[in-house]
Amino acid sequence: MRYEREEKKEHKIKKIGDMLGRFTIMAQNGEMTRTAVSDALKKYGLNIDTKNITVHKELVRIKISPAQRSELFLKQGRIIEELRQNPLTKNIKRVC
């Protein structure tokens, strides 16, 4: 009996990766994520302030001029690839 109880305790131990995953999700709408998006955009010539960036799950919305929006759509594939390399922004699938 005593040995069986000890086995059950082992199953209750959580992996540290699962716990860290929660913090990544919590930071999704945070300043760090918007900064990471802004840095990726700067790499491709779009200087956007973080206050103009909104992140919601897999979608990033940016308040920019129509000319900048056209440039964004031309470079969107490369920007998405850049965002996938960062753990905070790896789930982002669309930038508009």
C-alpha positions as CSV (number, residue, x, y, z in Angstrom):
1,M,0.0,0.0,0.0
2,R,2.6,2.5,1.0
3,Y,4.6,1.9,-2.2
4,E,1.5,2.5,-4.3
5,R,0.9,5.9,-2.7
6,E,4.5,6.9,-3.5
7,E,3.9,6.1,-7.2
8,K,0.8,8.2,-7.3
9,K,2.8,11.2,-6.0
10,E,5.2,10.9,-8.9
11,H,2.4,11.4,-11.4
12,K,1.4,14.7,-9.7
13,I,4.8,16.3,-10.3
14,K,4.5,18.8,-13.1
15,K,7.2,19.5,-15.6
16,I,8.9,22.8,-15.4
17,G,8.4,23.4,-19.1
18,D,4.6,23.3,-18.5
19,M,4.9,25.9,-15.8
20,L,7.1,28.2,-18.0
21,G,4.6,27.8,-20.8
22,R,2.0,29.6,-18.7
23,F,4.3,32.6,-18.3
24,T,4.8,32.8,-22.1
25,I,1.1,32.9,-22.7
26,M,0.7,35.6,-20.0
27,A,3.3,37.7,-21.7
28,Q,1.6,37.4,-25.1
29,N,-0.2,40.7,-24.7
30,G,2.6,42.3,-22.7
31,E,5.1,45.0,-23.5
32,M,7.8,42.4,-24.2
33,T,5.8,40.9,-27.1
34,R,5.1,44.3,-28.6
35,T,8.7,45.2,-28.3
36,A,9.7,42.0,-30.1
37,V,7.3,42.7,-32.9
38,S,8.6,46.3,-33.2
39,D,12.2,45.0,-33.4
40,A,11.3,42.6,-36.1
41,L,9.6,45.4,-38.1
42,K,12.6,47.7,-37.6
43,K,14.8,45.0,-39.1
44,Y,12.8,45.3,-42.4
45,G,12.7,49.1,-42.4
46,L,9.4,49.8,-40.6
47,N,9.9,52.0,-37.5
48,I,6.7,51.5,-35.5
49,D,6.2,52.6,-31.9
50,T,5.0,49.9,-29.5
51,K,1.9,51.9,-28.5
52,N,0.6,51.4,-32.1
53,I,1.0,47.6,-31.9
54,T,-1.8,45.3,-30.5
55,V,-1.3,41.6,-30.1
56,H,-4.2,39.2,-29.8
57,K,-3.3,35.5,-29.8
58,E,-2.1,34.8,-33.4
59,L,-2.9,38.3,-34.8
60,V,-0.9,41.5,-34.7
61,R,-2.7,44.7,-35.6
62,I,-0.6,47.8,-36.3
63,K,-1.9,51.4,-36.6
64,I,0.1,52.8,-39.6
65,S,-0.3,54.9,-42.7
66,P,-1.5,53.3,-46.0
67,A,1.9,53.7,-47.5
68,Q,3.5,51.8,-44.6
69,R,0.7,49.2,-44.7
70,S,1.6,48.5,-48.4
71,E,5.2,48.1,-47.4
72,L,4.2,45.8,-44.6
73,F,2.2,43.5,-46.8
74,L,5.1,43.2,-49.3
75,K,7.5,42.1,-46.5
76,Q,5.0,40.2,-44.4
77,G,6.4,36.7,-45.1
78,R,9.9,37.7,-44.0
79,I,8.5,39.5,-40.9
80,I,6.5,36.4,-39.9
81,E,9.6,34.2,-40.3
82,E,11.5,36.6,-38.1
83,L,8.7,36.5,-35.4
84,R,8.7,32.7,-35.4
85,Q,12.3,32.7,-34.2
86,N,11.4,34.5,-31.0
87,P,9.7,32.3,-28.3
88,L,7.4,35.2,-27.3
89,T,6.1,35.7,-30.9
90,K,6.4,32.2,-32.4
91,N,2.6,31.8,-32.4
92,I,1.9,34.9,-34.5
93,K,0.5,34.0,-37.9
94,R,-0.7,37.3,-39.3
95,V,0.4,40.9,-39.2
96,C,-2.0,43.5,-40.5
